[in-house]
Amino acid sequence: MTNYKFLEPYTFEKKGITVKNRIVIPPMTEMMSFSNGEVTRDELRYYRIHTGGAGMFITAVANVNDEGKGFEGELSAADDKFIPSLASLADAIHKNGTKAILQIFSAGRMTFTSVLRGKQPVSASAVKALRNNSEEPRALTEEEVEQTIKDFGAATKRAILAGFDGVEIHGANTYLIQQFFSPHSNRRDDKWGGSLEKRMAFPFAVIDEAQKAIDKYAKKPFIMGYRLSPEEVEKPGITIEDTLAFVDAIKNKPIDYLHVSMGDVWRKSLNDSSIDKPLNLMIKEHLGQDIPLIGVGDIQSPADAEKVMDNGIEFAAIGRESLREPNWVEKVESGDENAIRYTLSLSDHDALGLSGTFWEFLLASFRPGLQISSDKQTDRSLFNNALDGIFAGAK
C-alpha cells in the first residue's frame, strides 16, 4: 500500500515551503560531536545513513552559548566558527530532498559544573531540579536573560548561513526555556516571572529574536518550529491547563509547527486521571488549522503513522523506529512494508551508524525501547511511561 496520507507533501502556508512527506525524524541525543561542539565524521556517517526518506530531519540539539551545554558530545551553534561544521551536517541531511532542521537550546539547570568546565549551571531562579545528582543553579541576571535571547537569534543566523532549512526551538524536556515557563523553576518577580503570562515572556522573546534573524538573513523560506513538554510532575509545575493557555498564545507567534515531546503519542495526563483524551488531541483542538502539529512517541508501523494522520495531526515522527530501520519511508513507498525492521540486532549497530558513545548511551538509557532482537521482549508501554516521566521532570 502506497496511498498513505503520511506520504503526501505538506506546504507550510506562512513560509510557502513544501516538504515531500509528513514523516519526521525527531531530535535524538547522539553524543557524537567533538568536545568543542564540532561535528565528527562518525556523526556525519550516522546522519547520512538515516536521512533521505523523511520529509524533515531534526538534528540532535545544539547549544546556543557555552553556559547552555548540557552534556558531552553535544553540537554547538554558539559561535561563528561552527558554521562550516554545521554546514557539513546540513549537507549530509539534504539527501533526496529531506529538509534539515537544527534544534537549538540551552540546558539551563539540567547540566553540571563538570560539563561547564567549572562554571555553575544557570536557570530562571536558584532552584534545584528534583532529580538525582542535580546541582543548584544560579539565577540569570536580567542582563544575562537578554543576552541569552540574543544568543538564540545568533544561533538561528548560523543555521541559516550553514544551509539549514529551519530551526526548532527546544522549549521541552525541562531545559532552560521550559524552566522559565515552569512555576517550579521560575520564582522570579521581575518581567520574566510570576504570573502565567510573565512566564511565557522568555520563550516568546526567543521566538521573536529568532524571527528577526530569519527576516534579516534568510534568502529563501526558512522554517521555525517549537518543541514543548505538556506537563511536569513537580508541585508546583506545568499543568496541561498552563500548556493549553501557552498554545493559545503561541498561535500569535511566527512559528511554523509545534512539536510535543512525549514517549507515547497517545498519552493522557500524568497528573489528572479525569482527563480521558490524549494530550496531543487536546493541543490540536486549540491549535486548530493555524499551526501544524508533530506527533511523536512510539510510532513504529505505517498503520501507527496513518492513525496520527487520521486524527488530524499533520506530521508523524518516527524516532526509535528510525534507528532500527533507516529505510522505513523508502520501503513503504516501494510497497515493501514486510521488510521493515522492528527489532535491532546487536550485531547491526555499527552498520546502522549507532557507534561509539551514541551506542553506549542507547544501551545504558534506552535499551528497552530499542527492541533488541536477542532481549526478552517487554511491554512497550512500560518503557514509554518511564520516558514520559523523564520528559515531565521525574527522577
Disulfide bonds with the S-S distance in Angstrom:
none
